Amino acid sequence: MYSPLRLDPAALMGEISAFQRKLTAGIDNLKHQLEPEYANTPRELVYREDKLSVWRMKGQGKPTAKTPTLIVYALVNTVWMTDLQEDRSMVRNLLAQGEDVYLLDWGYPDAVDRWLTLDDYINGYLDRCVDAVRNHAGVDAINTLGICQGGTFSLCYAATHPEKVKNLITMVTPVDFQTPDNMLSNWSRAIDIDQFVDTMGNIPAELLNWVYLTLKPVRLNQQKYVGLVDILDNPKELQNFLRMERWIFDSPDQAGEAFREFIKEFYQQNKLIKGELIIGGKPVDLGMIMHPVLNIFAEQDHLVPPDASRALGRHVGTTDYTQLAFKGGHIGIYVSGRAQREVPPAIHQWLSTRN
């Protein structure tokens, strides 16, 4: 038999009062919050060209690794997710392991960059950044750690410039762009990319952020802000929340021509795994990658589903292939407590047996 919901008026009033106190304290905290800074690990500028910069990151002691590692991030968002805050910094943890870490910061494209192509980014900018790190470190070849789209770029680079890469690490990197569970791929394949780019020119970051947020509309547009109320009266947690919000919405626009090529060649035609990709007149054959490869993916990744990354093992030519599944999401793999404990040590251990 149906029983009507019984409310305890006293308990309900207590909850309302607690909520009001928390909200009042939270508003006062918000008034005194400054713009949150990232971890700001000490760094040295080693190369700059146009909008991009290459930084050598500095830890407490000198690195013990003989081969430097260049982190290549995606063009979307910024590389500072890897150095978000002191206790959530993949960079700091890699430095603590003794790795010699460099970061490639792509910067913020503007109208001047409208016609930059994938050839410009991979065979131009990325190649010169690799050369800058090689020259700065005094080595012939370096490790590359490519993240998301930056991992895809790193695969293309290693396949066409094999002599400059010693070991290759990919993190949450799409390889097969047409797995059935890839919602972003399904959306990308449904648009007229030529009309889109011809109309927009450079692609606004605000538009892309809206696309990513609508992949999980309830979780990313409602639940997290409802949950914000629970931490409004905790200044440290509030600062951490605002720091993540800053990173999410402080995103670069995308150079129109390179965006057009990436959507067409990768998402719509899936040329990378078909062996049909040509960049700057150079065939990109994953089978030519004979370097040791460590492929790390996130099991709950909604942007790059695990199967999109696992495909790499079926296409690279190397026999020294290792994959690591992380229990988390696309962002959690850099900033969660579990990630800090597991991912940098795993990278260091893998590199230490190959350097």
C-alpha positions as CSV (number, residue, x, y, z in Angstrom):
1,M,0.0,0.0,0.0
2,Y,1.3,3.5,-0.9
3,S,2.6,5.5,2.1
4,P,2.7,9.3,1.7
5,L,6.1,10.9,2.2
6,R,6.4,12.2,5.7
7,L,8.5,15.3,6.3
8,D,10.0,16.3,9.7
9,P,9.4,20.0,9.9
10,A,12.2,20.5,12.4
11,A,14.7,18.6,10.3
12,L,13.7,20.4,7.2
13,M,14.1,23.8,8.9
14,G,17.5,22.7,10.1
15,E,18.6,21.8,6.6
16,I,17.4,25.1,5.3
17,S,19.2,27.1,8.0
18,A,22.4,25.2,7.4
19,F,22.1,25.9,3.6
20,Q,21.6,29.6,4.3
21,R,24.6,29.7,6.6
22,K,26.8,27.9,4.0
23,L,25.5,30.2,1.2
24,T,26.2,33.4,3.3
25,A,29.7,32.2,4.2
26,G,30.3,31.3,0.5
27,I,29.3,34.7,-0.8
28,D,31.7,36.3,1.6
29,N,34.4,33.9,0.4
30,L,33.7,34.7,-3.2
31,K,34.1,38.4,-2.5
32,H,37.6,37.9,-1.3
33,Q,38.8,35.4,-3.9
34,L,41.6,36.5,-6.3
35,E,42.0,34.9,-9.7
36,P,43.4,31.5,-8.9
37,E,46.9,30.8,-10.1
38,Y,48.2,27.5,-11.6
39,A,50.9,25.6,-9.8
40,N,53.5,27.8,-11.4
41,T,56.4,25.3,-11.2
42,P,59.6,27.2,-11.8
43,R,60.5,27.2,-15.5
44,E,63.0,28.5,-18.0
45,L,62.1,29.7,-21.5
46,V,64.2,27.8,-24.1
47,Y,62.4,28.6,-27.3
48,R,59.8,31.0,-28.7
49,E,58.2,31.4,-32.1
50,D,55.1,33.3,-33.0
51,K,52.5,32.4,-30.4
52,L,54.2,29.3,-29.0
53,S,56.7,28.9,-26.2
54,V,58.8,25.9,-25.0
55,W,59.6,25.8,-21.3
56,R,62.1,23.7,-19.3
57,M,60.4,22.9,-16.0
58,K,62.6,22.9,-12.9
59,G,62.2,20.7,-9.8
60,Q,63.9,20.7,-6.4
61,G,67.0,18.9,-7.7
62,K,68.7,18.2,-11.0
63,P,67.1,15.6,-13.3
64,T,68.6,12.2,-13.3
65,A,67.1,11.2,-16.6
66,K,69.6,11.5,-19.5
67,T,66.9,11.9,-22.2
68,P,64.5,14.9,-21.9
69,T,60.8,14.6,-22.3
70,L,58.7,17.1,-24.3
71,I,55.0,17.3,-23.3
72,V,52.9,18.1,-26.4
73,Y,49.4,19.2,-25.5
74,A,46.4,19.5,-27.7
75,L,45.6,22.8,-29.5
76,V,42.4,22.9,-27.5
77,N,42.7,24.2,-23.9
78,T,46.2,24.8,-22.5
79,V,49.1,22.7,-21.3
80,W,48.7,24.0,-17.8
81,M,46.3,21.2,-16.9
82,T,49.6,19.2,-16.4
83,D,50.7,21.8,-13.8
84,L,47.3,22.8,-12.3
85,Q,48.1,23.1,-8.6
86,E,50.9,22.1,-6.3
87,D,49.3,18.9,-5.1
88,R,47.8,18.1,-8.5
89,S,50.7,18.6,-10.9
90,M,51.8,15.8,-13.2
91,V,54.8,18.0,-14.1
92,R,55.9,18.3,-10.5
93,N,55.6,14.6,-9.9
94,L,57.6,13.7,-13.1
95,L,60.3,16.2,-11.9
96,A,60.3,14.5,-8.5
97,Q,60.9,11.2,-10.2
98,G,64.0,12.7,-11.8
99,E,62.6,13.3,-15.3
100,D,63.8,16.2,-17.4
101,V,60.5,17.9,-18.5
102,Y,59.9,20.4,-21.2
103,L,56.4,21.9,-22.0
104,L,55.2,23.1,-25.4
105,D,52.7,25.9,-24.9
106,W,50.9,26.6,-28.2
107,G,49.7,30.0,-27.2
108,Y,46.6,31.7,-28.5
109,P,46.0,31.9,-32.3
110,D,44.5,35.0,-33.7
111,A,43.4,36.2,-37.2
112,V,47.0,36.1,-38.5
113,D,47.0,32.3,-37.9
114,R,43.8,31.6,-39.9
115,W,45.6,29.7,-42.6
116,L,48.0,27.6,-40.6
117,T,47.8,23.9,-41.6
118,L,48.5,20.6,-39.9
119,D,51.8,20.7,-41.9
120,D,52.6,24.0,-40.3
121,Y,51.9,22.6,-36.8
122,I,53.6,19.2,-37.2
123,N,56.4,19.5,-39.7
124,G,56.9,23.2,-38.9
125,Y,56.3,24.3,-35.3
126,L,56.6,20.9,-33.6
127,D,59.7,19.9,-35.5
128,R,61.4,23.2,-34.6
129,C,60.4,22.8,-30.9
130,V,61.9,19.3,-30.9
131,D,65.1,20.7,-32.4
132,A,65.1,23.4,-29.7
133,V,64.9,20.8,-26.9
134,R,67.5,18.5,-28.6
135,N,69.9,21.5,-28.8
136,H,69.2,22.7,-25.3
137,A,69.7,19.2,-23.8
138,G,72.6,18.3,-26.1
139,V,71.0,15.0,-27.3
140,D,70.2,13.6,-30.8
141,A,66.7,12.3,-29.9
142,I,64.1,13.1,-27.2
143,N,61.1,11.5,-25.6
144,T,57.7,12.9,-26.5
145,L,54.7,12.8,-24.3
146,G,51.6,13.6,-26.4
147,I,48.3,14.4,-24.7
148,C,44.9,14.0,-26.5
149,Q,45.3,15.7,-29.9
150,G,48.9,16.4,-29.0
151,G,49.3,12.6,-28.8
152,T,47.9,12.3,-32.3
153,F,50.4,15.0,-33.5
154,S,53.2,13.1,-31.7
155,L,52.3,9.9,-33.5
156,C,52.4,11.7,-36.9
157,Y,55.7,13.3,-36.0
158,A,57.3,10.1,-34.8
159,A,56.2,8.3,-38.0
160,T,57.8,11.0,-40.3
161,H,60.8,12.2,-38.1
162,P,61.8,8.9,-36.5
163,E,65.4,9.9,-35.9
164,K,64.5,12.7,-33.5
165,V,62.3,10.6,-31.2
166,K,63.7,8.0,-28.7
167,N,60.6,7.0,-26.8
168,L,57.0,7.8,-27.4
169,I,54.3,8.2,-24.7
170,T,50.6,8.9,-25.6
171,M,47.9,9.9,-23.1
172,V,44.2,9.8,-23.8
173,T,45.1,9.9,-27.5
174,P,42.6,9.3,-30.2
175,V,43.8,6.9,-32.9
176,D,40.7,5.3,-34.3
177,F,38.4,8.3,-34.7
178,Q,35.2,6.3,-35.5
179,T,34.6,3.9,-32.7
180,P,30.8,3.4,-32.1
181,D,30.9,5.0,-28.6
182,N,32.6,8.2,-29.7
183,M,29.8,10.8,-29.5
184,L,32.2,13.6,-30.4
185,S,33.1,11.7,-33.6
186,N,29.5,11.2,-34.5
187,W,28.8,14.9,-34.2
188,S,31.9,15.8,-36.1
189,R,31.1,13.5,-39.0
190,A,27.6,15.1,-39.3
191,I,28.7,18.7,-40.0
192,D,29.7,20.4,-43.2
193,I,33.1,21.3,-42.1
194,D,33.9,23.4,-45.2
195,Q,30.9,25.7,-44.7
196,F,31.6,25.8,-41.0
197,V,35.2,27.0,-41.3
198,D,34.5,29.2,-44.4
199,T,31.9,31.0,-42.3
200,M,33.7,31.2,-38.9
201,G,37.3,31.6,-40.0
202,N,39.1,30.7,-36.7
203,I,36.9,28.6,-34.5
204,P,36.0,30.4,-31.3
205,A,37.0,28.7,-28.0
206,E,33.6,29.5,-26.5
207,L,31.9,27.5,-29.2
208,L,34.1,24.5,-28.7
209,N,33.7,24.7,-24.9
210,W,29.9,24.6,-25.4
211,V,30.3,21.5,-27.6
212,Y,32.4,19.7,-25.0
213,L,30.0,20.6,-22.1
214,T,27.0,19.4,-24.0
215,L,28.5,16.0,-24.3
216,K,27.5,15.6,-20.6
217,P,25.0,18.4,-20.1
218,V,23.7,17.5,-16.7
219,R,27.0,16.6,-15.1
220,L,29.0,19.5,-16.6
221,N,26.4,22.2,-16.7
222,Q,24.2,21.5,-13.6
223,Q,25.5,19.0,-11.1
224,K,28.9,20.6,-10.6
225,Y,27.4,24.0,-9.8
226,V,24.9,22.4,-7.5
227,G,27.8,20.7,-5.8
228,L,29.6,24.1,-5.6
229,V,27.3,25.0,-2.7
230,D,28.8,22.3,-0.6
231,I,32.3,23.9,-0.8
232,L,31.4,27.6,-0.8
233,D,32.4,27.9,2.9
234,N,35.7,26.2,2.3
235,P,38.2,28.8,0.9
236,K,40.7,26.2,-0.2
237,E,38.2,23.9,-2.0
238,L,36.6,27.0,-3.5
239,Q,39.9,28.2,-4.9
240,N,40.6,24.7,-6.4
241,F,37.1,24.8,-8.1
242,L,37.7,28.3,-9.5
243,R,41.2,27.2,-10.7
244,M,39.7,24.4,-12.7
245,E,37.0,26.8,-14.1
246,R,39.7,29.2,-15.2
247,W,41.5,26.4,-17.1
248,I,38.3,25.2,-18.7
249,F,37.2,28.6,-20.0
250,D,40.6,30.1,-20.7
251,S,40.9,28.2,-24.0
252,P,42.5,29.3,-27.3
253,D,40.6,29.7,-30.5
254,Q,41.5,27.2,-33.2
255,A,43.3,28.1,-36.5
256,G,40.6,27.6,-39.1
257,E,42.5,25.7,-41.8
258,A,44.2,23.3,-39.4
259,F,40.8,22.7,-37.7
260,R,39.2,21.9,-41.1
261,E,42.0,19.4,-41.9
262,F,41.8,17.7,-38.6
263,I,38.1,17.2,-38.7
264,K,38.2,16.0,-42.3
265,E,41.3,13.8,-42.3
266,F,40.9,12.3,-38.8
267,Y,37.2,12.3,-37.7
268,Q,35.4,12.2,-41.0
269,Q,37.7,10.0,-43.0
270,N,39.7,8.2,-40.3
271,K,42.8,8.2,-42.4
272,L,45.3,7.7,-39.6
273,I,44.4,4.0,-39.1
274,K,43.7,3.4,-42.8
275,G,47.2,4.3,-43.8
276,E,45.9,7.1,-46.1
277,L,47.1,10.2,-44.2
278,I,49.5,12.6,-45.9
279,I,50.7,15.7,-44.2
280,G,53.0,18.1,-46.0
281,G,53.5,15.6,-48.8
282,K,54.7,13.0,-46.3
283,P,52.8,9.7,-45.9
284,V,52.0,9.1,-42.2
285,D,52.3,5.3,-41.6
286,L,51.8,4.2,-38.0
287,G,53.6,1.0,-39.0
288,M,56.8,3.0,-39.4
289,I,56.8,3.8,-35.6
290,M,59.5,1.4,-34.3
291,H,60.1,3.4,-31.1
292,P,59.1,2.0,-27.7
293,V,55.5,3.2,-27.1
294,L,53.6,3.6,-23.8
295,N,49.9,4.2,-24.4
296,I,47.9,5.5,-21.4
297,F,44.2,5.8,-21.6
298,A,41.3,6.5,-19.2
299,E,38.6,3.9,-18.8
300,Q,35.8,6.5,-18.2
301,D,36.9,9.0,-20.9
302,H,33.9,10.5,-22.7
303,L,36.0,12.6,-25.1
304,V,38.5,9.8,-26.2
305,P,36.8,6.5,-25.5
306,P,39.2,3.7,-24.5
307,D,38.8,1.8,-27.7
308,A,39.8,4.9,-29.7
309,S,43.2,4.7,-27.9
310,R,43.6,1.0,-27.7
311,A,43.6,0.8,-31.5
312,L,47.2,2.1,-31.4
313,G,48.5,-1.3,-30.4
314,R,47.2,-2.8,-33.7
315,H,48.8,-0.3,-36.0
316,V,52.3,0.6,-34.7
317,G,55.3,-1.3,-36.1
318,T,57.1,-1.6,-32.8
319,T,57.2,-4.8,-30.7
320,D,57.9,-2.7,-27.6
321,Y,54.4,-1.6,-27.0
322,T,52.8,-1.1,-23.5
323,Q,49.4,0.1,-22.6
324,L,48.2,1.3,-19.3
325,A,44.5,1.7,-18.4
326,F,43.7,4.4,-15.8
327,K,40.5,4.2,-13.7
328,G,39.3,7.8,-14.3
329,G,38.2,10.3,-16.9
330,H,39.8,12.6,-19.5
331,I,40.7,15.2,-17.0
332,G,41.0,13.1,-13.9
333,I,44.0,11.3,-15.4
334,Y,46.0,14.5,-14.7
335,V,44.5,15.9,-11.5
336,S,43.0,13.2,-9.4
337,G,44.8,11.9,-6.3
338,R,44.9,8.5,-7.8
339,A,46.5,9.9,-11.0
340,Q,49.2,11.6,-9.0
341,R,50.1,8.4,-7.2
342,E,50.0,6.1,-10.3
343,V,50.6,7.8,-13.6
344,P,54.0,9.7,-13.1
345,P,55.7,6.8,-11.4
346,A,54.5,4.5,-14.2
347,I,55.9,6.8,-16.8
348,H,59.2,7.1,-15.0
349,Q,59.5,3.4,-14.5
350,W,58.8,2.7,-18.1
351,L,61.2,5.3,-19.3
352,S,64.0,4.3,-16.9
353,T,64.2,0.8,-18.5
354,R,64.5,2.3,-22.0
355,N,66.7,5.4,-21.6
